[in-house]
Amino acid sequence: MSRDIDPVTLAVIQNGLQQVCNEMDLAFQRSAFSPVIAEAMDRSDGIYHRDDGALIAQGEMGLPIFVGTMQYSTRTVIERATNLAPGDLYIVNDPYLGGTHLMDVRMAKPFYYSGEIFCWLSNTGHWRDTGGAVPGGFSANATEVEQEGLRLPPVKLYKADVLDEEILAIIMSNIRIADQTIGDIKAQVAALSVGEKRLTALLDRYGARMVEDCIGEMRTRAAQQMRAKIATIPDGRYESVAWVDSDGVVDAPLKIDMKIRKEGTELYFDLSGSSPPCKGPMNSVIASTRSSIYLAMKHIFPEVPINAGTYEPLHIADPEGTFLYARYPRPVSGCAAEVSQRIAEAVFAALVQAVPDILFAAPAGTSGNFALGGHDPGTDKPYVMYLFTGGGYGGARDGDGLSNGCSTIGISTMQPVEVLEQRYPVLFERFALSEGSGGPGRQRGGFGVDYTIRIRDGWARASMVMDHGRFGPQGVLGGADGGVNRVAIHRDGATYVPPHLSKDQDILVGPGDVIEVSTPGGGGYGDPWQRDPALVARDVGRGYYTAEQAAAMYGVALDGGGAVDAAATARLRGRGAAAE
Amino acid sequence: MTRVVGCDVGGTFTDLILLDEAAGEVRIAKVPTTVENQAFGVMAAIGQVNGRLDRLDALVHGTTTTTNALLEKKISRCGLITTRGFRDVIELGRRTRPNAYGLLGGFEPLVPRELRLEVDERMDAAGEVVRPLDEAGMRAAAEVLAAAGCESLVIHFLHAYANPAHERRAAEIAAEVWPNRHVTIGSEIISEYREYERGVAAAVNAAIQPVLDRYISRLTDELSAHGYGRDLLVMQGNGGTVSSRIVAEHAINTVMSGPASGVMAAAFTGARSGFPDVITYDMGGTSSDVGLIRDGIPATSAELQLEYGMPIHVPMVDVHSIGAGGGSLAVIDDAGLLRVGPQSAGAMPGPICYGRGGTQPTITDANLALGRLNPAALLSVDNPISLGHVRDRIATVVGEPLGLDADGAAAAILQIGNNRMAGAIRMVSLARGHDPRDFALFAFGGAGPLHAVALAAELAIPTVLIPARPGITNAIGCVVADVRHDYVNSVNKPLDQLDMADVRAVLEAQIAEGRATIEREGVAVEELVLVHRAEMQFQGQSHMLHVPLPGVDVGKAALRRAFEEVYFNRFSLELKEIQPVLVSLQTAVIGRRGAVSLASLADAGARAGSVAAARTGERRVWFAAGWRETPVYDRAKLPLGAEFAGPAVIEQLDTTIVIEPEATARVDDVGNLVVAVPPAYRG
């Protein structure tokens, strides 16, 4: 400790800084227009170090993927900032400067106390549109970042508290639904003002010097806490591979090659064996790649608080020359939503070998991004319907996986079918649990979702950026993979399946056409032949699996009444046991 | 109304208050809750106050029967029939997970998948029939579920809020084959869009309806056997009551009614004592409940959830539970930092000082070590533990790693615990759009009054109000509650497309339904009060704000202005360029019961002539500035109108109040304690 900080003050200031961030999160979310922010909570707010942007504290209600990216983003602003004055506020969405994809727009503001910059306040919000080839920005077949939308380097949107109307005009002229986005901009700026007010109160009460000392101490302590957790992982090398279906342009899988070395209290991550940069939008910028690993570790050790210290024992070699270190002008719209989840999956798959009691099989790991853009003859207006669906989570030592869980990088809820049908000229024929999709295991994976949409009126174009169409989420410790993602479009008696299975763009559909999607199930955990036969019988009774699947996947035979046939089961499983 | 009983069943105790206004008398009982059948505890409490049931005018009852049944999954077997293609809606939920970080855990739907059947039928969002109801299929499905031993049935169809015709026809068909009355129609529980929340609410209702029905029958049998011939009123989560005759129809409305009673009592007491704006703080053993009252009216919400996977989206008093209570554990984490809660010692083993085997220090133990709780009270616990032992454990577990002695460690637990609770209260208040400094803090529950003054200081709240009888606040809530029924209907139209005649028609239908219900339950009410409001948002937004409506006749321009004003007050933003949307219309139909006076709670008879005469002794108590010899008062003896400065400890049967040295206390004319927290002392 730099000087004596009493433990009570330290804890109180830590709570205080956390509270400042939580209040920024709340202010942003409550007044935002974008449902992506207000409902999907696709935003984050935090406090960053004045010199290098290192994370001091970040809101607990922020989108998980942002746990790691914002300090890089803030650092690039600090490096480029000139002629700073109180009331200046930067806006930036350049993916290559510590970002994710263009839709994640960051704002950063120097926080002045007694005339000096004490720290920076930043936030990120997912805008509904930033221009580009397709509404919403998720172009499945962009080959350059320019096709994905307007790219802003760090520029001052406010100078000394005065909005720069000229910069605003440039932004407004380059994005769709600009009239509603102004509401989001105001909300994002207002959130930082809330942070300034609360942080000033905290410094007034405890003194800048004391808070400064506590920030240093908190960083040391968080590193210590993460190291204590890492120490519980046995020393060794743990490897895994995860696959992205394709980049949306070239129909070939992309490999994430994860090699983790655990030594003492440190973890070393090597991704250098991964695929080279890709042509389509599945490239990942380095901030997003790093953040995916941080996010995975936070899912494994949720109780460790997040600040720059948390990441000190995590050593990630820059995967130069791979698609996980994208440089301009590689398209990157898929990095936050899809590739990040596959990187996290690779971390889980490697470390489950080391600490099987606390880890789990792979979750569905796709955001299931489906967009339908068309013209509604009823209202005579264009519309864009976005649908993000969940999938099954992986089994774990103590239980089966959750069904229809949110993407691992998000925390959002899905829009009700009743709302979607109110707003768009579609009719859902089904929204159901995807039977058989849970990966078999001693603890099975959770189930994905089957949904079927019929176009009622008008013409539209369907696009999707999904994943796990080629390979199901990985089973572990003898468990089998979860079911794959499926897309089929039925038109005029013919069925169209996207060539890349999970990614496609601008598929023309009209009245009566039907779009059918199944999302992935979670991976199984442990040998399915060791699953309690009574649970298998229950699952068949519920229609999760058929009796045939129970026999083939679990080695459990049921009698005519659906109860376990113990003798037949023993015969089926006897074969398995003999093989061991 | 002259003789009325309020009886609230809590987790540990069943509390009862008998108010006899004519005689100016109040009697109170506290008996252990009888978990298996709460009626036994209720009868025992009535016995304790010697309540002549034949002479009572009303009996108002708050029960946790339904809440407990849901939490402990002791629910009835129920079946569900729904629109073809949608039987998994209540199992799939809204694509969430239990915690933001960590991918473990889940929930079991209230109706297992094998008991969820589908029939052919379909409405669209406009309420028009896309596919007619397959009546034969409906009958067959009901027969299958009845044969499968289901005790109750849910009928839940897509878009039934827009047109309930199919649901109602399906219910008629089901009634012909169903062996009892336990058929729940989804749109009659909630008439709003959102199929998951509406379906879960319907399933909750069906799952607890038979349980509540049985309990109420047993209780009314017991009561009539003892000569009671008047109304039995049951508390609901909306803070109002309903006749026992119809309570089971909407059994879901009784869920979480306990916390609602407390807030109703606070609203009544606060308004009576000149504090219409109040934050309530009910601190228990494992958690604390926070509620908000503005202008004497408790905030309500239709978006509460009982636990993960169980949203209860019927209108209820908005009570937020925070994970901190007397039993919150103090632990040193891997970073060497002291954390207090959210883990709790619970009832078993409980705090160290309970003598049930607890070894890990809690907030209660810290209060004891710091003289804030009376060490002599240790004698009343299961296995007496010495104060020295408690202090030793605190020194060992918390003090040693932090380099603190027992005093310092206990003080650290208290300060960090208070800091965390204050932060949580602040977030609850901010999330509802209010600055806590504009409120008084109303503290009750076993531990609320112990911490209230320190919490108010931390939150910069100027006044703390501690009611005369903090330990029976919920029972008092029963006594003061009115008959109340809430109705919500979706509209979901931008103002420019809205026909105001439709608005009027919806509100009038809600009023008619409320009147009919109050008539049907046959409870004597003195007047009917109607409260209307609209839920609104700007087009494209997700969050909604409540806009009060003066009556059924609403002009479009006035509605727009009212919404913009509410929006500006909340967010300081004007958005003239965006179209407002009327999302839903709500009406509360409130039947006022005769007003009660709480003056008799003050119990003037027992009071001493002066503050000094109410003093029972003194002890060393720790405050932020160190140990102080602190006078101890007997609350029952403090004279009405008395004023005195802190530090002070005030003891009464069921709670202890600590007045920090900087604060001053006053006993008001009905026995409430009003504590002023000076500005300099506020954080």
HADDOCK unambig.tbl for C-alpha pairs under 7 A between the chains (distance, minus, plus):
assign (segid A and resid 7 and name CA) (segid B and resid 337 and name CA) 6.96 0.50 0.50
assign (segid A and resid 7 and name CA) (segid B and resid 402 and name CA) 6.77 0.50 0.50
assign (segid A and resid 8 and name CA) (segid B and resid 412 and name CA) 5.62 0.50 0.50
assign (segid A and resid 8 and name CA) (segid B and resid 416 and name CA) 6.63 0.50 0.50
assign (segid A and resid 11 and name CA) (segid B and resid 337 and name CA) 6.82 0.50 0.50
assign (segid A and resid 11 and name CA) (segid B and resid 338 and name CA) 6.99 0.50 0.50
assign (segid A and resid 12 and name CA) (segid B and resid 416 and name CA) 6.50 0.50 0.50
assign (segid A and resid 12 and name CA) (segid B and resid 419 and name CA) 6.63 0.50 0.50
assign (segid A and resid 19 and name CA) (segid B and resid 423 and name CA) 7.00 0.50 0.50
assign (segid A and resid 26 and name CA) (segid B and resid 431 and name CA) 6.95 0.50 0.50
assign (segid A and resid 30 and name CA) (segid B and resid 543 and name CA) 6.58 0.50 0.50
assign (segid A and resid 31 and name CA) (segid B and resid 571 and name CA) 6.74 0.50 0.50
assign (segid A and resid 33 and name CA) (segid B and resid 540 and name CA) 6.03 0.50 0.50
assign (segid A and resid 33 and name CA) (segid B and resid 541 and name CA) 4.54 0.50 0.50
assign (segid A and resid 33 and name CA) (segid B and resid 542 and name CA) 6.99 0.50 0.50
assign (segid A and resid 34 and name CA) (segid B and resid 540 and name CA) 6.96 0.50 0.50
assign (segid A and resid 34 and name CA) (segid B and resid 541 and name CA) 6.52 0.50 0.50
assign (segid A and resid 35 and name CA) (segid B and resid 541 and name CA) 6.31 0.50 0.50
assign (segid A and resid 35 and name CA) (segid B and resid 542 and name CA) 5.84 0.50 0.50
assign (segid A and resid 38 and name CA) (segid B and resid 542 and name CA) 6.01 0.50 0.50
assign (segid A and resid 39 and name CA) (segid B and resid 542 and name CA) 6.27 0.50 0.50
assign (segid A and resid 221 and name CA) (segid B and resid 335 and name CA) 4.78 0.50 0.50
assign (segid A and resid 222 and name CA) (segid B and resid 335 and name CA) 6.11 0.50 0.50
assign (segid A and resid 224 and name CA) (segid B and resid 335 and name CA) 5.72 0.50 0.50
assign (segid A and resid 225 and name CA) (segid B and resid 334 and name CA) 4.86 0.50 0.50
assign (segid A and resid 225 and name CA) (segid B and resid 335 and name CA) 4.60 0.50 0.50
assign (segid A and resid 228 and name CA) (segid B and resid 334 and name CA) 6.51 0.50 0.50
assign (segid A and resid 298 and name CA) (segid B and resid 101 and name CA) 6.41 0.50 0.50
assign (segid A and resid 299 and name CA) (segid B and resid 101 and name CA) 4.82 0.50 0.50
assign (segid A and resid 299 and name CA) (segid B and resid 102 and name CA) 4.13 0.50 0.50
assign (segid A and resid 299 and name CA) (segid B and resid 103 and name CA) 6.57 0.50 0.50
assign (segid A and resid 300 and name CA) (segid B and resid 102 and name CA) 6.08 0.50 0.50
assign (segid A and resid 302 and name CA) (segid B and resid 101 and name CA) 5.37 0.50 0.50
assign (segid A and resid 302 and name CA) (segid B and resid 102 and name CA) 5.77 0.50 0.50
assign (segid A and resid 389 and name CA) (segid B and resid 95 and name CA) 6.94 0.50 0.50
assign (segid A and resid 390 and name CA) (segid B and resid 95 and name CA) 5.54 0.50 0.50
assign (segid A and resid 402 and name CA) (segid B and resid 105 and name CA) 6.84 0.50 0.50
assign (segid A and resid 402 and name CA) (segid B and resid 106 and name CA) 5.38 0.50 0.50
assign (segid A and resid 403 and name CA) (segid B and resid 92 and name CA) 6.29 0.50 0.50
assign (segid A and resid 404 and name CA) (segid B and resid 92 and name CA) 5.58 0.50 0.50
assign (segid A and resid 404 and name CA) (segid B and resid 95 and name CA) 5.20 0.50 0.50
assign (segid A and resid 405 and name CA) (segid B and resid 95 and name CA) 4.95 0.50 0.50
assign (segid A and resid 405 and name CA) (segid B and resid 96 and name CA) 5.29 0.50 0.50
assign (segid A and resid 405 and name CA) (segid B and resid 97 and name CA) 5.71 0.50 0.50
assign (segid A and resid 406 and name CA) (segid B and resid 95 and name CA) 5.03 0.50 0.50
assign (segid A and resid 406 and name CA) (segid B and resid 96 and name CA) 5.22 0.50 0.50
assign (segid A and resid 406 and name CA) (segid B and resid 97 and name CA) 6.54 0.50 0.50
assign (segid A and resid 411 and name CA) (segid B and resid 96 and name CA) 6.65 0.50 0.50
assign (segid A and resid 411 and name CA) (segid B and resid 100 and name CA) 6.07 0.50 0.50
assign (segid A and resid 412 and name CA) (segid B and resid 96 and name CA) 6.70 0.50 0.50
assign (segid A and resid 413 and name CA) (segid B and resid 94 and name CA) 5.17 0.50 0.50
assign (segid A and resid 413 and name CA) (segid B and resid 95 and name CA) 5.37 0.50 0.50
assign (segid A and resid 413 and name CA) (segid B and resid 96 and name CA) 5.83 0.50 0.50
assign (segid A and resid 414 and name CA) (segid B and resid 94 and name CA) 4.99 0.50 0.50
assign (segid A and resid 414 and name CA) (segid B and resid 95 and name CA) 5.71 0.50 0.50
assign (segid A and resid 416 and name CA) (segid B and resid 194 and name CA) 5.41 0.50 0.50
assign (segid A and resid 416 and name CA) (segid B and resid 195 and name CA) 6.52 0.50 0.50
assign (segid A and resid 418 and name CA) (segid B and resid 125 and name CA) 6.60 0.50 0.50
assign (segid A and resid 418 and name CA) (segid B and resid 159 and name CA) 6.46 0.50 0.50
assign (segid A and resid 418 and name CA) (segid B and resid 193 and name CA) 6.11 0.50 0.50
assign (segid A and resid 418 and name CA) (segid B and resid 194 and name CA) 5.90 0.50 0.50
assign (segid A and resid 418 and name CA) (segid B and resid 195 and name CA) 6.54 0.50 0.50
assign (segid A and resid 419 and name CA) (segid B and resid 194 and name CA) 6.95 0.50 0.50
assign (segid A and resid 421 and name CA) (segid B and resid 125 and name CA) 5.97 0.50 0.50
assign (segid A and resid 422 and name CA) (segid B and resid 125 and name CA) 5.19 0.50 0.50
assign (segid A and resid 429 and name CA) (segid B and resid 85 and name CA) 6.13 0.50 0.50
assign (segid A and resid 430 and name CA) (segid B and resid 85 and name CA) 4.17 0.50 0.50
assign (segid A and resid 430 and name CA) (segid B and resid 86 and name CA) 5.98 0.50 0.50
assign (segid A and resid 431 and name CA) (segid B and resid 85 and name CA) 6.09 0.50 0.50
assign (segid A and resid 431 and name CA) (segid B and resid 86 and name CA) 5.56 0.50 0.50
assign (segid A and resid 432 and name CA) (segid B and resid 85 and name CA) 6.47 0.50 0.50
assign (segid A and resid 432 and name CA) (segid B and resid 86 and name CA) 5.95 0.50 0.50
assign (segid A and resid 432 and name CA) (segid B and resid 87 and name CA) 6.94 0.50 0.50
assign (segid A and resid 432 and name CA) (segid B and resid 88 and name CA) 5.21 0.50 0.50
assign (segid A and resid 432 and name CA) (segid B and resid 89 and name CA) 6.92 0.50 0.50
assign (segid A and resid 433 and name CA) (segid B and resid 88 and name CA) 5.91 0.50 0.50
assign (segid A and resid 433 and name CA) (segid B and resid 92 and name CA) 6.89 0.50 0.50
assign (segid A and resid 541 and name CA) (segid B and resid 114 and name CA) 6.36 0.50 0.50
assign (segid A and resid 542 and name CA) (segid B and resid 113 and name CA) 5.16 0.50 0.50
assign (segid A and resid 542 and name CA) (segid B and resid 114 and name CA) 4.75 0.50 0.50
